Amino acid sequence: METTGKFISLVKDLFINKELISLHEPIFIGNERKYLLDAIDSTFVSSVGQYVNRFEEMIARISGSKYAVATVNGTAALHTALLVSGVKRGDIVISQALTFVATCNAISYIGASNVFVDVDIETLGMSPDSLLKWLEKNTIFKTNPDTGLKSSYYKNTNQRISAIVPMHTFGHSCRIDKISDIASEYHIPLIEDAAESIGSYFKGKHTGSFGKVGVFSFNGNKTVTSGGGGAIVTDDEQIAKLAKHLTTQAKVPHQWDFFHDSIGYNYRMPNLNAALACAQLEQLDLYVKNKRELADIYLDFFRQTEDIKFVVEPMHNESNYWLCSIRLKDKTERDKFLKETNENSVMTRPAWTLMSELPMFRNSVHDGLPSSIEIAQTLVNIPSGVRL
Ligand SMILES: *Cc1c(COP(=O)(O)O)cnc(C)c1O
């Protein structure tokens, strides 16, 4: 394919002085060294320290949320988000099959079952239409006689539907306003897996701030990194307090006593990682600007091709373009493209294998997932890192 050759040349021009052009790699051009050394000198390298507090303040401010709680990674943040939202063993959680496995693993840690609804072709994220259709067909309402509160239950099995977890794929926001309306209508808490979308906005509002709880990841391959790390954001003070409590071994604060009032987790982000994260977050606007410029270059390039389409940020989005992606005609064309680029030291990757095709989620209920299947077969992620 002639286009592929031209694409390889373009990428090599864009990412000069690189043997292998990776999909996304971290860069450290700010205060990273300074803050890390400062954390070491302070002796506060573990779960207590000024950088953890500063990181939480920064995340709350950036995401437009009242509270942020730092965690060891995004998966732990998701697990905690589900716990504090009241998801229990035996419940159902509605998510999408086109996601990174961590979303569904976290749901499984609780002992809840995954249900997968389809994504939108344009957003790559949960489709509000598919969600509503599934709920209309499968839900019955029950009212708790003690509290008078309504809940949704899955008709077939009588399981409570206790959360909806959409994911903002590759940094593009799904139609989260519609999903939020549906979640309210059905009395189901909304948890946003915004792991990939720090710095992304939908209708001017930061992703992760639409639901009851939002989750970010700061893994090494994300837009900004703490080495490993995550965060939970919420406007609900009780939820924020509970999240902090559960992630610190559920220890009741006291000057010397060790008393733990429930089963907790060692999920708190260490100060060393927070130091790195603070320096990285200072660069967030710069990185996002740089990544959006790259997306523009790709868009221009692929506009001239007939066989490949660049995936543009959906309507109402201001995307961080965490991973740029393209869509090919079919799986055969996609595989040819993957082979030629990777053989020429330009790293490209297909979308994840759909969760519904992994052994542990193969028996999960889903709605047929036509768009998810089409995307999984035709999408390729292309080099998307920040260019110096
Ligand atoms: C990266 C990611 C996570 C998990 O983050 P970790 O920090 O690696 O645990 C969760 N969900 C999605 C969609 C992700 O991309």
The ligand as an SDF file (V2000), in Angstrom:
LIG
                    3D

 15 15  0  0  0  0  0  0  0  0999 V2000
   -4.7270    2.7670   31.7890 C   0  0  0  0  0  0  0  0  0  0  0  0
   -6.1400    2.4160   31.9870 C   0  0  0  0  0  0  0  0  0  0  0  0
   -6.6400    1.9560   33.2310 C   0  0  0  0  0  0  0  0  0  0  0  0
   -5.8210    1.5580   34.3950 C   0  0  0  0  0  0  0  0  0  0  0  0
   -4.7960    2.2670   34.7360 O   0  0  0  0  0  0  0  0  0  0  0  0
   -3.5100    1.7230   35.4980 P   0  0  0  0  0  0  0  0  0  0  0  0
   -2.9830    2.9660   36.0920 O   0  0  0  0  0  0  0  0  0  0  0  0
   -2.6100    1.1240   34.4570 O   0  0  0  0  0  0  0  0  0  0  0  0
   -3.9310    0.7290   36.5220 O   0  0  0  0  0  0  0  0  0  0  0  0
   -8.0090    1.7600   33.3600 C   0  0  0  0  0  0  0  0  0  0  0  0
   -8.8460    1.9470   32.3340 N   0  0  0  0  0  0  0  0  0  0  0  0
   -8.4040    2.3460   31.1300 C   0  0  0  0  0  0  0  0  0  0  0  0
   -9.3880    2.5400   30.0460 C   0  0  0  0  0  0  0  0  0  0  0  0
   -7.0490    2.5730   30.9100 C   0  0  0  0  0  0  0  0  0  0  0  0
   -6.6270    2.9420   29.6940 O   0  0  0  0  0  0  0  0  0  0  0  0
  1  2  1  0
  2  3  1  0
  2 14  2  0
  3  4  1  0
  3 10  2  0
  4  5  1  0
  5  6  1  0
  6  7  2  0
  6  8  1  0
  6  9  1  0
 10 11  1  0
 11 12  2  0
 12 13  1  0
 12 14  1  0
 14 15  1  0
M  END
$$$$
